[in-house]
Amino acid sequence: MLGWLRTAWRQPKLPFRRHFVVFALISFFALAQLAWWAVFQYNEGRRLIETQDGYWQQQIVVAYMQRSTLGTEFDAWLATTFRDLEITPAGAIEVKPSARADLREFVHRRMRMFISEGAFFGLLVLVGCSEDADPRPACLGDLPATCAPLYAPEFDQIYAQTLSKKCATSGGSCHGPAGDKGGLTFADADGSFAELTSEGRIVPGDPACSELVVRLDATGHAWSMPPGKPLSSGERCAIRTWIAQGAER
């Protein structure tokens, strides 16, 4: 399993991308926690039944001791003092079947309640951590019609001024040789151009539906790029203009 997750993490071209790997890990630990909670509640229920049974056995011992002392008043005393006990037709003192049934129902109801609550909160965690909680749109509909690029909208300029400086070598170096976040590396201009154009991250002539533009212009999301402070409007304009002009080199 670890090998499969490692492969999925390293290969963004696979249908299960990194967000799925994270989701799978969270799901595994959530289910493991739920299973542990169910076993814990089961053991707690058994302990409660054993404790109550031991308490009843003590009551029975006391009742037999009082039986010889109270005589005819014993039945009334037993009915008011130890209400879970009864005298059988054979004269033995035993726990009422209804008392045992009530105890089992109480334990089962308690287990169902705690397990249901654990499953509910586990589901909330899974939903909150899944990508659907903050889906990335395929296209943006609010891109400005005109803008002022910070530099010439050419790929070599985009790589030298933005991709290399701000995505591969500065800050956390998310897309540097050691980062390789999302399977995207900006180690050199040729490789960067190939990865952006061949992996479907840009749609030549359509910046609004290019994944690169969606991630750069839609800020404030878990999938936005770069994390934290966004690129300047001039840098994003240069990238959008380059893609709108055909994303050639």
Secondary structure, DSSP 8 states (H G I E B T S, - for coil): -HHHHHHHHH-TTSSS-HHHHHHHHHHHHHHHHHHHHHHHHHHHHHHHHHHHHHHHHHHHHHHHHHHHHHGGGHHHHHHHH-TTEEE-TTS-EEE-HHHHHHHHHHHHHHHHHHHHHHHHHHHHHHHHHSGGGS---SS-S---S----SS-S-HHHHIIIIIIIIIISSTT-TTSTTT-GGG---SSHHHHHHHHHHTTS--TT-GGG-HHHHHHHS-SSTT-SSSSS---HHHHHHHHHHHHTT---
